Amino acid sequence: MVELISFEEVLQKLKEHEIVATKQNGVVTFCSYIDGMVRCKQLHSTYKLSWKMFIELFSKETFYLYEKQNDEGINLEKDVEYYTWREKYQ
């Protein structure tokens, strides 16, 4: 994940519908901007904040741009071949 330099950059990325993440006391929070609210998601909770409340609560935190990982490591042909072989010889 790429560290975002300033909180203004965090706000801009949210407006561009990107997902940003921060870590506080070992808890990772993912944030996105949907329908005029900032949606924050943690492991066991999800909540929505107004733009103003988000700024008040998170303006001092370090954020990272969340980059969705692709599935390049999975070779579907090999996967099918493996399960076909496994079913045949079990």
C-alpha positions in Angstrom: 0.0 0.0 0.0 1.2 3.5 -0.8 1.4 6.0 2.0 -0.6 9.2 1.5 1.5 12.2 2.2 -1.2 14.6 3.5 -4.7 14.4 4.9 -5.8 16.6 2.0 -4.6 13.8 -0.3 -6.7 11.3 1.8 -9.8 13.5 1.3 -9.1 13.7 -2.5 -8.7 10.0 -2.8 -12.0 9.4 -1.0 -13.7 11.9 -3.4 -12.3 9.8 -6.3 -14.0 6.8 -4.8 -10.7 5.2 -3.8 -10.3 3.1 -0.5 -7.9 4.3 2.1 -6.7 2.5 5.2 -5.2 3.5 8.6 -4.0 1.5 11.6 -4.7 2.6 15.1 -3.7 0.6 18.1 -3.3 -2.5 16.0 -6.8 -2.1 14.4 -7.0 -1.6 10.6 -9.8 0.7 9.4 -10.7 0.8 5.7 -12.6 4.0 4.6 -14.6 4.8 1.5 -16.8 7.7 0.5 -20.4 6.6 -0.5 -23.5 8.8 -0.8 -22.0 11.8 1.0 -20.8 9.7 4.0 -17.5 8.1 4.9 -18.0 4.4 5.5 -15.4 3.0 7.9 -15.0 -0.8 8.2 -13.0 -2.7 10.8 -12.7 -6.4 11.4 -15.9 -6.5 13.7 -17.6 -3.2 12.9 -18.8 -0.9 10.2 -20.0 2.6 10.7 -20.7 5.8 8.6 -19.4 9.2 9.5 -20.2 12.6 8.1 -17.4 14.3 6.2 -16.9 16.7 9.2 -16.8 14.0 11.8 -14.4 11.9 9.7 -12.0 14.9 9.5 -12.3 15.5 13.3 -11.6 11.9 14.2 -9.0 10.9 11.6 -7.1 14.1 10.5 -4.0 13.2 12.6 -3.7 9.6 11.3 -1.4 8.2 8.7 -3.3 6.7 5.8 -2.5 4.4 2.9 -4.1 3.9 -0.4 -5.7 0.5 -0.6 -4.7 -1.4 -3.7 -6.8 -4.5 -4.5 -4.6 -7.5 -5.0 -5.1 -9.4 -8.3 -5.3 -13.2 -8.6 -2.3 -13.5 -10.9 -0.8 -16.2 -8.6 -3.7 -18.6 -9.3 -3.4 -20.6 -12.6 -6.9 -21.7 -13.4 -5.7 -24.3 -15.9 -3.5 -26.0 -13.3 -6.2 -25.8 -10.7 -8.7 -27.6 -13.0 -6.0 -30.1 -14.0 -5.3 -30.8 -10.3 -8.9 -31.4 -9.3 -9.6 -33.5 -12.4 -6.6 -35.7 -11.6 -7.6 -35.8 -7.9 -11.2 -36.9 -8.7 -10.0 -39.5 -11.2 -7.6 -41.3 -8.7 -9.6 -41.1 -5.5 
